[in-house]
């Protein structure tokens, strides 16, 4: 059975299944659905909890052994498998199919995973799991859906705000549900109602998403220059070290340059990006970069990054943050760097 998060409570009211999978990239919604499941299971007598973090090197025999081991306290047990990636190895797939058949009344299997890729959607293990249990598929909240999502959450907390004020919150959190939930909690604590003006709401709601390097990289790849600049200023104000940012930028630049070389050699864009180490979930945004940045331009940015690295290490005089900002904004779409600028920077 496959359901959406809002259907979970009504589904649980009809009885607890032996297996649950919560998958999606919206961490807040995945966490909330998992919390609801654990709480309900606890009420049904599942007092023990065994947690396994599943990566590429995980020994799946641990799960089989745990299923076959009787509880030391004679209580029911939750086996929680946290998938680092939304994809299983062959051994993992076979083990899960076996585990589904081994589970008794005293074991409940809970899998928590990022969004499953297309190949996993049609896998044997997922079909087996949904035949025996429930798959809670958490959707991504799109930018245009954020105001409605906020309005519903505010309504649940008995907070009434106008559309304009809800839009202020939506603009500030930029799609980050965790940040949005924190701001709603803040508004609830302050007992803010619809009598508050826009300035009050704007003052209370902080721009929580701008201090995240991974969000910065995402905005750069998407070509969102305005958000890139705002997040970058926040990171600088918060004391982020330039070398951290430079390392993240260099990681993506090297992948892009390798992919551009493979494309020049006859590979398709997707194949080249995958061979360069790009995850499938990032293919679309990396394709955007390759469309707006020529191979020569990417190499030029790499030379600039090397010059910044020398500046960070004190091997040349430079205003590191100014140069890093120019590099980042250039990669995000505003190509303000030119060969002559780079030549002067490298020579210095």
C-alpha positions as CSV (number, residue, x, y, z in Angstrom):
1,X,0.0,0.0,0.0
2,X,1.3,3.5,-0.9
3,X,-0.1,6.5,0.9
4,X,0.7,10.2,1.5
5,X,1.7,11.6,4.9
6,X,-1.7,13.2,5.6
7,X,-3.3,9.7,5.3
8,X,-1.0,8.1,7.9
9,X,-3.1,8.6,11.0
10,X,-6.3,7.3,9.4
11,X,-4.4,4.3,8.1
12,X,-2.9,3.5,11.5
13,X,-6.4,3.7,13.0
14,X,-7.2,0.6,11.0
15,X,-4.4,-1.3,12.6
16,X,-0.6,-1.5,12.7
17,X,1.2,-3.2,9.8
18,X,4.5,-5.1,10.1
19,X,6.4,-2.9,7.7
20,X,6.6,0.8,7.0
21,X,8.8,2.7,4.6
22,X,9.0,6.5,4.8
23,X,10.8,8.0,1.8
24,X,11.3,11.6,0.6
25,X,13.7,14.5,0.5
26,X,11.6,16.8,2.7
27,X,13.4,16.1,6.0
28,X,10.8,17.7,8.2
29,X,7.9,15.7,6.8
30,X,9.9,12.4,6.8
31,X,10.8,13.0,10.4
32,X,7.2,13.8,11.4
33,X,5.8,10.7,9.7
34,X,8.5,8.6,11.4
35,X,7.7,10.1,14.8
36,X,4.0,9.4,14.3
37,X,4.8,5.7,13.5
38,X,7.1,5.3,16.4
39,X,4.7,6.9,18.9
40,X,1.8,4.7,17.7
41,X,4.0,1.6,17.8
42,X,5.1,2.4,21.3
43,X,1.4,2.5,22.3
44,X,1.0,-1.0,20.8
45,X,3.8,-2.4,23.0
46,X,6.9,-1.9,20.8
47,X,9.2,-0.6,23.5
48,X,12.6,-1.6,22.1
49,X,14.2,0.0,19.1
50,X,17.2,-1.2,17.1
51,X,18.7,1.4,14.7
52,X,20.9,0.6,11.7
53,X,22.4,3.3,9.4
54,X,22.7,1.7,6.0
55,X,25.5,2.8,3.7
56,X,27.4,1.0,0.9
57,X,29.5,-1.0,3.4
58,X,26.8,-2.1,5.7
59,X,26.7,-5.8,6.8
60,X,23.1,-6.9,6.2
61,X,23.6,-10.0,8.3
62,X,23.2,-7.8,11.3
63,X,19.6,-7.2,10.4
64,X,18.9,-10.9,9.9
65,X,20.5,-11.7,13.2
66,X,18.5,-9.0,15.0
67,X,15.2,-10.3,13.5
68,X,16.0,-13.8,14.8
69,X,17.2,-12.7,18.2
70,X,14.6,-12.7,21.0
71,X,14.2,-9.6,23.0
72,X,16.1,-9.6,26.3
73,X,13.1,-8.0,28.0
74,X,10.3,-10.0,26.3
75,X,9.0,-6.8,24.6
76,X,8.2,-6.0,21.0
77,X,10.9,-4.4,18.9
78,X,11.1,-1.8,16.2
79,X,13.9,-2.4,13.6
80,X,14.7,1.0,12.1
81,X,16.8,1.0,9.0
82,X,18.0,4.5,7.9
83,X,19.1,4.5,4.3
84,X,21.8,7.0,3.6
85,X,20.9,6.9,-0.1
86,X,17.6,6.0,-1.7
87,X,19.1,3.0,-3.3
88,X,20.0,-0.5,-2.1
89,X,22.8,-2.9,-3.1
90,X,21.9,-6.3,-4.5
91,X,22.6,-7.8,-1.1
92,X,20.4,-5.3,0.6
93,X,17.5,-5.9,-1.7
94,X,17.7,-9.7,-1.2
95,X,18.0,-9.3,2.6
96,X,15.0,-7.0,2.8
97,X,12.9,-9.5,0.8
98,X,14.0,-12.2,3.3
99,X,13.3,-9.9,6.3
100,X,9.8,-9.2,5.1
101,X,9.1,-12.9,5.3
102,X,10.8,-13.5,8.6
103,X,9.0,-10.7,10.6
104,X,6.8,-12.0,13.3
105,X,4.3,-10.3,15.6
106,X,7.1,-9.0,17.9
107,X,9.0,-7.1,15.2
108,X,8.1,-4.0,13.3
109,X,10.3,-2.9,10.4
110,X,10.6,0.8,9.8
111,X,12.7,2.0,6.8
112,X,13.6,5.7,6.5
113,X,15.0,6.8,3.1
114,X,15.6,9.8,0.8
115,X,13.5,9.9,-2.3
116,X,13.7,6.6,-4.2
117,X,15.1,6.8,-7.7
118,X,13.3,5.4,-10.7
119,X,15.0,2.0,-10.6
120,X,14.1,1.5,-7.0
121,X,10.5,2.3,-7.7
122,X,10.1,-0.8,-9.7
123,X,12.4,-3.0,-7.6
124,X,11.5,-6.4,-6.2
125,X,12.2,-5.3,-2.6
126,X,9.9,-2.4,-2.8
127,X,7.1,-4.4,-4.4
128,X,7.5,-7.0,-1.6
129,X,7.5,-4.3,1.1
130,X,4.3,-2.6,-0.2
131,X,2.6,-6.1,-0.5
132,X,3.3,-6.7,3.2
133,X,3.2,-3.1,4.6
134,X,2.8,0.6,3.9
135,X,5.0,3.0,1.9
136,X,4.6,6.6,3.0
137,X,5.8,8.7,0.0
138,X,6.7,12.2,1.1
139,X,6.3,14.7,-1.8
140,X,8.6,17.7,-2.3
141,X,6.9,21.0,-1.5
142,X,7.3,23.3,-4.6
143,X,7.9,27.0,-4.2
144,X,4.4,27.9,-5.4
145,X,2.9,25.4,-2.9
146,X,4.8,26.9,0.1
147,X,2.2,29.6,1.0
148,X,-0.6,27.0,1.1
149,X,1.5,24.7,3.1
150,X,2.3,27.5,5.6
151,X,-1.3,28.5,5.8
152,X,-2.3,24.9,6.7
153,X,0.4,24.6,9.4
154,X,-0.5,28.0,10.8
155,X,-4.2,26.9,10.9
156,X,-3.2,23.8,12.9
157,X,-1.6,26.1,15.5
158,X,-4.6,28.4,15.6
159,X,-2.5,31.3,14.1
160,X,-4.3,33.5,11.7
161,X,-2.3,35.6,9.3
162,X,-3.2,37.3,6.0
163,X,-1.9,36.1,2.7
164,X,0.6,38.9,2.5
165,X,2.1,38.0,5.9
166,X,2.2,34.3,4.9
167,X,4.0,35.3,1.7
168,X,6.6,37.2,3.8
169,X,7.4,34.0,5.7
170,X,7.4,32.0,2.4
171,X,9.9,34.4,0.8
172,X,12.2,34.3,3.8
173,X,12.4,30.5,4.3
174,X,13.0,29.9,0.6
175,X,11.5,26.4,0.5
176,X,13.2,25.1,3.7
177,X,10.4,23.3,5.7
178,X,12.6,22.9,8.8
179,X,13.2,26.6,8.8
180,X,9.5,27.3,8.2
181,X,8.5,25.0,11.1
182,X,10.9,26.8,13.4
183,X,9.4,30.2,12.4
184,X,5.9,29.0,13.0
185,X,6.9,27.8,16.5
186,X,8.4,31.2,17.1
187,X,5.2,32.9,16.1
188,X,3.1,30.6,18.3
189,X,5.3,31.3,21.3
190,X,4.9,35.0,20.7
191,X,1.1,34.6,20.3
192,X,1.3,36.6,17.1
193,X,-2.1,37.2,15.5
194,X,-3.4,38.9,12.4
195,X,-3.2,42.3,14.0
196,X,0.6,42.3,13.6
197,X,1.8,44.3,10.7
198,X,4.1,43.1,7.9
199,X,7.1,44.8,9.5
200,X,6.5,42.8,12.8
201,X,6.3,39.5,10.9
202,X,9.4,40.4,8.8
203,X,11.3,41.3,12.0
204,X,10.3,38.1,13.8
205,X,11.0,35.7,10.9
206,X,14.7,35.3,10.4
207,X,16.2,34.2,7.1
208,X,17.1,30.8,8.3
209,X,18.1,29.2,5.1
210,X,20.9,31.4,4.0
211,X,23.6,29.9,6.1
212,X,23.9,26.5,4.5
213,X,26.8,25.6,2.1
214,X,24.7,22.8,0.4
215,X,21.9,25.3,-0.3
216,X,24.5,27.7,-1.7
217,X,25.8,25.0,-4.1
218,X,22.3,24.2,-5.2
219,X,21.4,27.8,-5.9
220,X,24.7,28.2,-7.8
221,X,24.0,25.2,-10.0
222,X,20.4,26.3,-10.7
223,X,21.7,29.7,-11.8
224,X,19.8,31.6,-9.0
225,X,22.2,34.5,-8.7
226,X,20.0,36.5,-6.2
227,X,19.7,33.7,-3.7
228,X,23.3,32.8,-4.2
229,X,24.4,36.3,-3.2
230,X,22.1,36.3,-0.2
231,X,23.2,33.0,1.1
232,X,26.9,33.9,0.5
233,X,26.5,37.1,2.6
234,X,24.9,35.1,5.4
235,X,27.7,32.5,5.4
236,X,30.3,35.2,5.5
237,X,28.6,37.0,8.4
238,X,28.3,33.8,10.3
239,X,32.1,33.2,10.1
240,X,32.3,30.4,7.5
241,X,35.9,29.8,6.4
242,X,36.6,30.7,2.8
243,X,38.4,27.4,2.3
244,X,35.2,25.4,3.1
245,X,33.4,27.2,0.4
246,X,36.3,26.9,-2.1
247,X,36.5,23.2,-1.5
248,X,32.7,22.8,-2.2
249,X,33.0,24.9,-5.4
250,X,36.1,23.1,-6.6
251,X,34.4,19.7,-6.1
252,X,31.6,20.8,-8.5
253,X,34.0,22.5,-11.0
254,X,36.1,19.4,-11.4
255,X,33.1,17.3,-12.1
256,X,31.9,19.8,-14.7
257,X,35.2,20.1,-16.4
258,X,35.6,16.3,-16.5
259,X,32.1,16.0,-18.0
260,X,32.8,18.6,-20.6
261,X,35.8,16.7,-21.8
262,X,33.8,13.5,-22.0
263,X,31.1,15.3,-24.0
264,X,33.8,16.7,-26.4
265,X,34.9,13.0,-26.8
266,X,31.4,12.0,-28.0
267,X,29.6,11.0,-24.7
268,X,26.1,12.1,-24.1
269,X,25.6,14.8,-21.5
270,X,24.0,12.5,-18.9
271,X,26.5,9.7,-19.4
272,X,29.4,12.2,-19.1
273,X,28.0,13.7,-15.9
274,X,27.4,10.3,-14.3
275,X,31.0,9.2,-15.2
276,X,32.2,12.5,-13.7
277,X,30.7,11.5,-10.4
278,X,27.4,13.5,-10.5
279,X,24.5,11.9,-8.6
280,X,21.3,11.3,-10.7
281,X,19.4,13.7,-8.5
282,X,21.8,16.5,-9.5
283,X,21.9,15.8,-13.3
284,X,19.3,18.4,-14.3
285,X,21.0,21.3,-12.4
286,X,24.5,20.3,-13.7
287,X,23.1,20.2,-17.2
288,X,22.1,23.9,-16.7
289,X,25.6,24.8,-15.8
290,X,27.0,23.1,-18.9
291,X,24.5,25.0,-21.0
292,X,25.5,28.4,-19.7
293,X,29.2,27.8,-19.2
294,X,31.5,26.7,-22.0
295,X,34.4,24.3,-21.3
296,X,36.8,27.2,-21.7
297,X,34.9,29.3,-19.2
298,X,34.9,26.5,-16.6
299,X,38.6,26.1,-17.0
300,X,39.0,29.8,-16.5
301,X,37.0,29.6,-13.2
302,X,39.3,26.7,-12.1
303,X,42.3,29.0,-12.6
304,X,40.6,31.6,-10.5
305,X,39.9,29.1,-7.8
306,X,43.6,28.1,-7.7
307,X,44.5,31.8,-7.3
308,X,42.1,32.1,-4.4
309,X,43.5,29.0,-2.8
310,X,46.9,30.6,-2.9
311,X,45.4,33.7,-1.3
312,X,43.8,31.8,1.5
313,X,47.2,30.1,2.2
314,X,49.0,33.5,2.2
315,X,51.0,32.8,-0.9
316,X,49.7,35.9,-2.6
317,X,48.1,39.2,-1.5
318,X,44.4,39.1,-2.2
319,X,40.9,40.1,-0.9
320,X,39.8,36.5,-0.6
321,X,36.1,37.1,0.0
322,X,35.8,39.6,-2.9
323,X,37.5,37.1,-5.3
324,X,35.5,34.2,-3.9
325,X,32.3,36.1,-4.4
326,X,33.2,37.0,-8.0
327,X,34.0,33.3,-8.7
328,X,30.7,32.1,-7.2
329,X,28.5,34.7,-8.8
330,X,30.2,33.9,-12.1
331,X,29.5,30.2,-11.8
332,X,25.9,30.9,-10.9
333,X,25.2,32.7,-14.2
334,X,26.4,36.3,-14.0
335,X,29.6,35.9,-16.0
336,X,31.4,38.9,-14.7
337,X,34.8,37.2,-14.9
338,X,36.7,37.7,-18.2
339,X,40.0,36.2,-19.4
340,X,41.8,39.5,-18.8
341,X,40.6,39.6,-15.2
342,X,41.7,36.1,-14.6
343,X,45.1,36.8,-16.2
344,X,45.7,39.6,-13.8
345,X,44.6,37.6,-10.8
346,X,46.7,34.6,-11.7
347,X,49.8,36.7,-12.4
348,X,49.4,38.5,-9.0
